[in-house]
């Protein structure tokens, strides 16, 4: 399609050509008319002499200078000539036809040649001038087209020397600045809303509502396991009585930092202020041995912190632990953790206590070597099974796309959830192989099932995205299946997008250019800044289930969604909700403007026939 500037250039050149052609035609017409007038004038002159036949005969016999314009006296009718009769005689004045006279004249062809040469020079000069004149507009149009293709407008340069576009570029620059200022303001406001609703204002970690949401959401996952730790610093109350609240708060902040340092490197955890001097810690997908080791190390780390004079070192901290599985409820878990905390306190000195772990822990707690052997065998035999769960549109209840969920079969044929095997795959360094294997399996299933018209989103681990060459391998696999390569989407947790903002930018840009859409997953799981939407080419945002659960009863979560929706609208990004369980939740989400929903309220994940993986 021609650009408007190019079209205008062509129209201008056509106008010049048309003008020269019209001039040429008019000169031809005027020349022909002039010959006509000259011949008529000669005829009138002879008739005015009133000559008889003898005189006309004598005149006809008189030799004349050969001239195509001057007529000849003839008595016979000549073909292909213009004959003008002499009044009262048998004679005619014969002329060559005016058109022939004009087009056989060497002067006419000299004129034509001169006109063509001048026209060519004028066209060349005119086009050069057009290129110069339209250059600013061409640059402005290229900027506009590039902005449309990329989906975001790049910064426009203002050239004060270009009067033609200075006013336009200045106006665009001002609008861009206003939009950027508004986005920054919305980002700051969104961060403020998140902080006020879900953060403890004094310690800047999660509050009790934040922790309860995360625990409740985590228990909705399949075959979960983990631990809740209640960490109580009872002696800080004595610090407050002896030295004041500010020193007590300062000591608590130091202990929080010690906790974070100890947890550094862990794949995920949730830390919150449970009460004044009590912390709650959620450790998803930890095994019993790992929890026991962590609790012991935390006790040692807390004991190294310098305390004010008069504070007991021996009885400074106690930890109660509840190890749980998917069949338990939040109240049961927190009650068990609280009883464990009391048991630790009854035993006196600083220590931790945990009740007997459930059956689930014994079944899943394989050693690293056994996990590596099992996963390698699963990769070689392709024992992974994928499930499709649809995301339903809020306006027409149609399927927007499917999220791909995965499980692996053990040697007995039982299915193990990804939340169980993926942490061990990370420990064994096998995440890249598994992610690429699942991608290929999804492509094969979609290619085999031609009636599957929807896009599919695949959860890709952060280890894979940060590994060298992963984007190229991903694209290479997708290109093997031309029919489905444009239907692929990947989901990345909001926390990872924020934590690795510089490392992920290049990989996500490469995938985006290849046609892979990026979805920010688990939005709201952590209290982080939403600035990442200005860095990455994010296609959509998906709320974490902790924000969605009982949304109809949680005003603070409704306020959070409203702030997020305003931020997303500025980028034209839809917001989807994960973990919709009932009609009340969905009704509230619709009122809040969520564009799509996913969860058991709509449908269970549907297992896909794995026969396609053996094709090709």
C-alpha positions, 0 to 999 in steps of 0.5 A: 500500500502506498503511503500518503506522502508517496501518493501525494508525490505521484499525484504532483508528478502526474499533474506536471506531466498532464500540464506539459501534455496539455501545452503540447496539445494546445500548441498543435491545435493552435498551429493547425488553426493558424494554417487554416486561417492562412489558407482561407486568407489566401483564398479570399485574396485571390477571389478579391481580384475577380479574375476571369478564366484566362487570367486564372489560367495564366496565374496557374501557369506562373511558377511559385515557390514550393510551400505547403501553405500556399495553394495551387490553382487546379480545375480538377478535383484532387483527393487528399487535398483541401479544395476551395472553389473560386467564385464564378469560375471552374477553378479551385484553390488546392491546399495540403491538409492543415494537419498534414502541414503541421505534422510534416513541418520540421519546425514542429518537430524541432519544437517537440524535441525542445519541449521534451528536453525541457520537460525532462529537465523540469521533471528531474528538477521538480522531483528533486525539489519534491523529495526535499519538500516531502522529506519531513513529512516522510519522516513523520509518516515513517514514525507513525507507521513504525508506532502502529507496527510496534504497538507503542510510539517511540520518542519523536525527534523535534527538528526546529529547522523543519518549519513544515512539521515543527508544529506537528512534532512539537504537539506529538512530543507534548502529548507523549510527555503527558501520557508518560507523566500519567503512566508514571503517576498511575504506576505510583498510585497503583503501588500506593494502593497495593501498599495500603491494602496489603502491606504493613505500613511500619515494616513494609512487608505483607500484613495479615490479610496479605498472608491469609490471601496467599495461604488460601490461594495456595491451598486451591492448587492441586496436590500442594504441600508446604509449611507455615512458620509462626515466628514470635519475638516475645522479648521485644515487648520487654524492649518496648517497655524498657527502651521505647517503641522506636527501638523495639520497631528498629530491632524488629526491622533488623530481625525481618532483614535477617529472615530475608537474608536467610531465605535469599535464593529460595524459589518462593516464600511469603513473609508477613507481620502476623501481629505486633512482634510475630511474623508468619512465613509461608513456604510453598512446596518445601519438604519436611527436611528442608523446613527443619533445616531452615528453622534451625538456621533461623534460630541461630541467625536470630541469636546472633543479633545484638539485643539491648541490655536486660533482654534474655538471649535464651528465650528470645524467639520461638517458632511453631511449624505446621506442615500441611497438604492439599486436604487441609484448610487455612484455619486448621493449618494456622491453628496447628502452627499456633499450637506448635508455637505454644509447645515451643514456648512451654519447653523454655529456651529459644527453639522451634517445634513441629507436629508429626507431618502428614502422609503426603510428605512421606510420599513426595519427599524423594531424594534428589538422586531419585528425582533426577533418575525419575525425571530423566526417564520421564523426559526420555519416554515423554511421560508428560501429559498436558491439560487445557483449561480455557479462559472465558470472555466476560462479555460473550462467554466465548473462549479467549484462549487455553492455558496449558497445564502439565503433569507427569506419569510415574512408573505406576501410571499415577499423575504428579502435578507440576507444582510437585515435580517442577521444584525438583526439576529446578534442583536437578537442572532439567527445567529447560528440557521439560519446558521445550518438551511440553512446548513441542507436545503442545504444538503437535497436539494443536497441529493434529487437532485441526479444529482447535482454533484457539491460542494456547498459553504455556507457563515457562519457568524463569530458569528457562527464560534466563538460559542462553539461547532459550528464545532461539530454541523456542522459536525453532520448535514453533517454526516446525509447526507453521499452522500453530506458531502464531497461536502460542502465548507464554505466561510469566509470573509478575514477581519474576518480571520485576525481579529480572527486569534487565535480564528478561528484556532481550529474551521477551522482545525476541519472542514478541517479535516472533509472534509469541504473546506475553502474559503477566501471570500471578499479578498481585501475588506479591506487592511489587511495582507495576513499572514492568508494563512500560518495559516489556511488550505485555499482552495481558495480565492475569490476577493471582487466585489470592486476589480472586478468592472471595473477591465479593467479600474483600474490599481491599482486593476490589480496590486493588483490581480497580487500580490495576484496571486503570493502569492496564487500560492505559496500555490497552491490556486486558485483565483476566482472573485466575481461580474463579470458583463461584458465581458470586466471585464472577459477578463481582469480577464482571462489575470490576471490569475484568475481561476474562476468567479461568477456574473451576466455575467454568470448567475442569482442565481437560486432558488432551489426547497424547497420541499426537506426540507420536506423529510426524 
